[in-house]
Amino acid sequence: MLNYKRSAHNKIHRANAYSFVSQVAIAIENVTLFTKLKDIDKTKTEFLSTVSHELRTPLTAIIGFTEMVKRKFEGAIVSELDLSSEKNQSAVVKIKRNLNIILSEGERLSSLINDLLDISRMEAGKVKLNMREIDIGEIITQVITLTNPIIRDKSLLVIQNIREPLPKIMADKDKLMQVIINLISNAIKFTEEG
């Protein structure tokens, strides 16, 4: 009987030891995985930051040169053209529209790059919101104006219908504009006509 109790007692100790060793192994594996995930996350954040900065440099040049070409075109070149010709008028309108599209899309791309930087800042815990009182109706009007070149290219009609003056709100103007631009851009992208 004593041997039976010892045998049962030893089995319990072995089972407990096995369970303990298994839990320690799982804990060590979890720590190892957590460390790897932190390293991967850090690498991703650094990559986002680097890519964002590397994209910003050529984009700034594209936007700057486009603005310079637009000013030169609208100032010196258009004044030298014979605008009584319908062909010249049409060409001027197309060139202005195309330059505006380049600028608008450049600004949108710049906004996307800023979003990438914001993601890396959020992950690093360094995001600061610039909260102030803003007029949401004014923001909506600005966004519709910004997206007009894209809207016209797809033969769409965006109707702004705000029946009453909206109250002023506390928000980060730039972040709110990004959200509304994204909403309207997606609506434009996924609407064929109408």
SULFEN-V528725 format. One record per pair of residues at least 4 apart in sequence whose ideal C-beta (glycine too) atoms are under 6 Angstrom apart, sorted by the first residue. I is the first residue (numbers start at 1). J is the second residue. D is the distance in whole Angstrom. If there is no record, write none. Layout:
i:I j:J d:D
i:I j:J d:D
This chain:
i:5 j:9 d:6
i:45 j:120 d:5
i:45 j:123 d:5
i:48 j:116 d:5
i:48 j:119 d:6
i:48 j:120 d:4
i:49 j:120 d:4
i:52 j:113 d:5
i:52 j:116 d:4
i:52 j:117 d:5
i:55 j:59 d:6
i:55 j:113 d:5
i:56 j:60 d:6
i:56 j:113 d:6
i:59 j:109 d:6
i:59 j:110 d:6
i:62 j:106 d:6
i:63 j:106 d:4
i:66 j:102 d:5
i:66 j:103 d:5
i:69 j:73 d:6
i:70 j:99 d:5
i:71 j:75 d:6
i:72 j:76 d:6
i:73 j:77 d:5
i:74 j:78 d:6
i:78 j:92 d:6
i:81 j:88 d:5
i:82 j:88 d:6
i:83 j:88 d:6
i:83 j:89 d:6
i:100 j:104 d:6
i:100 j:149 d:5
i:101 j:105 d:6
i:101 j:149 d:5
i:104 j:149 d:5
i:111 j:178 d:6
i:121 j:126 d:4
i:121 j:127 d:5
i:122 j:127 d:5
i:129 j:172 d:4
i:130 j:172 d:5
i:131 j:170 d:5
i:131 j:172 d:6
i:133 j:168 d:5
i:133 j:170 d:6
i:134 j:171 d:6
i:134 j:173 d:5
i:135 j:168 d:6
i:136 j:166 d:5
i:136 j:169 d:6
i:137 j:162 d:5
i:137 j:166 d:5
i:139 j:176 d:6
i:139 j:177 d:6
i:143 j:180 d:5
i:143 j:181 d:5
i:143 j:184 d:6
i:144 j:158 d:6
i:144 j:160 d:6
i:147 j:151 d:6
i:147 j:184 d:5
i:150 j:188 d:5
i:151 j:156 d:5
i:151 j:158 d:5
i:156 j:191 d:6
i:171 j:176 d:5
i:177 j:181 d:6
i:181 j:185 d:6
i:187 j:191 d:6
